[in-house]
Structures are given as structure tokens and as C-alpha cells.
Amino acid sequence: RSDRALDRALLLAHRWREGDLVGGLYGLAPGKLFFGESMFARATDASKVCLAALVALLQHREVALIDCQQETPHLASLGARPISRRRFARHLRELIDSNAAPAGWTAAQVSEFR
């Protein structure tokens, strides 16, 4: 993949309050998958707000799977659930090489879901 394609696949979501960065997350979205890499919060529920906005956007773009990479009580409280390795592998085969464009987006598009 070219650097341009990778740039389109990188997703960032962040939350600001009174000029301070209070939460965010990032990951990659090739094809119709999102691979979460990291999330943080410096204020209560800031990462939840970012994740909720991202989920809404990914649903709008018909992204079928969010790989959280970890099974945590925090993610479970937001609706994440584990799937079998076999099912995950099937999703990879079906979705990562789809002909669909990466689910890239801009900050302006995210504001539609706040």
C-alpha cells in the first residue's frame, strides 16, 4: 500500500474541553474493518465519547468489525464482546481486502455525530 492509502486508513478521534485535550483514540481502518490501537482519557468518560462518535461514523460507512484487541470491562461496558479466532479470521478474509475504499474521515465528518 502507498503512504497515501495508509494515511486514508488512519483514524483519529479526540475530545477537547476548554482548550484541553481530554480524550481520544486512534487506529487503522483498511477495507471494512477498524483496528483500534490506543485510547486514553484525562477526564471522566472522554474516551467513551470518542468511541461513541467513532462507532457512529463507522456504522455510517458500513464498517463491519471493530477489533478492540483487548477484552476489558471498560470495552465490555460499551458493548464489545469477544469472537472466536475462526470467526475473526473469516472477517479478515472477507473484509480487509474488500474493494471498498478505506474508512478514512475528517474532523468535520466526526462533528456530524456529536
C-alpha positions in Angstrom: 0.0 0.0 0.0 1.1 3.5 -0.6 1.6 6.1 2.1 -1.4 7.9 0.7 -3.6 4.8 1.2 -2.2 4.4 4.7 -3.0 8.0 5.5 -6.6 7.5 4.4 -6.8 4.4 6.6 -5.6 6.1 9.8 -8.4 7.2 12.0 -8.2 9.6 14.9 -10.9 10.8 17.3 -10.2 13.3 20.0 -12.2 15.3 22.5 -11.3 18.8 23.7 -12.8 20.7 26.6 -12.0 24.4 27.2 -8.9 24.1 25.0 -7.5 21.0 26.7 -7.2 17.6 25.1 -9.2 15.3 27.4 -9.5 12.1 25.5 -9.0 10.3 22.2 -8.3 7.1 20.3 -6.7 6.0 17.1 -6.5 3.0 14.9 -6.4 1.8 11.3 -9.4 1.2 9.0 -8.4 -0.8 5.9 -11.3 -2.1 3.9 -14.4 -2.6 6.1 -12.5 -3.2 9.4 -11.3 -1.0 12.2 -8.3 -2.0 14.3 -8.2 0.0 17.5 -4.6 0.8 18.6 -4.9 3.0 21.6 -7.4 5.1 23.6 -6.9 7.5 26.6 -8.9 9.7 28.9 -7.8 12.6 31.0 -11.3 13.4 32.0 -14.2 11.1 33.0 -15.9 9.4 30.1 -13.8 11.3 27.5 -12.7 8.1 25.7 -16.3 6.9 25.7 -17.4 10.0 23.9 -14.7 9.5 21.3 -15.5 5.8 20.9 -19.3 6.5 20.5 -18.6 9.1 17.8 -16.3 6.7 16.0 -18.8 3.8 16.2 -21.5 6.0 14.7 -19.2 7.1 11.9 -18.0 3.5 11.2 -21.6 2.3 11.2 -22.5 5.0 8.7 -19.6 3.8 6.5 -20.7 0.2 6.8 -17.6 -0.9 8.6 -18.5 -4.4 9.8 -16.0 -5.1 12.6 -14.1 -3.1 15.3 -11.1 -5.0 16.6 -10.5 -3.8 20.1 -7.5 -6.1 20.6 -8.3 -6.5 24.3 -11.1 -7.8 26.3 -11.6 -5.3 29.2 -14.5 -4.5 31.5 -14.4 -0.9 30.1 -14.9 -2.1 26.5 -17.5 -4.7 27.6 -19.5 -1.9 29.2 -19.6 -0.2 25.8 -20.9 -3.3 24.1 -17.7 -5.1 22.9 -17.7 -8.8 23.0 -15.1 -11.5 22.1 -15.4 -13.6 19.0 -13.7 -16.9 18.1 -10.4 -16.9 16.3 -12.1 -18.7 13.4 -14.8 -16.1 13.1 -12.2 -13.3 13.3 -10.1 -14.9 10.5 -13.2 -15.2 8.4 -13.9 -11.5 8.9 -10.3 -10.7 7.9 -10.6 -12.7 4.7 -13.9 -11.1 3.7 -13.4 -7.5 4.8 -9.8 -6.4 4.8 -9.3 -6.9 1.1 -12.7 -5.6 0.1 -12.8 -3.3 -2.9 -14.2 -0.6 -0.7 -12.1 2.4 0.0 -10.6 2.7 3.5 -12.9 4.2 6.0 -10.9 7.4 6.3 -12.6 10.6 7.5 -12.0 14.1 8.5 -12.7 16.0 11.7 -15.6 17.8 10.0 -17.3 14.5 9.4 -16.9 13.4 13.0 -18.6 16.5 14.2 -21.8 15.4 12.5 -22.1 12.6 15.0 -21.6 14.6 18.2 
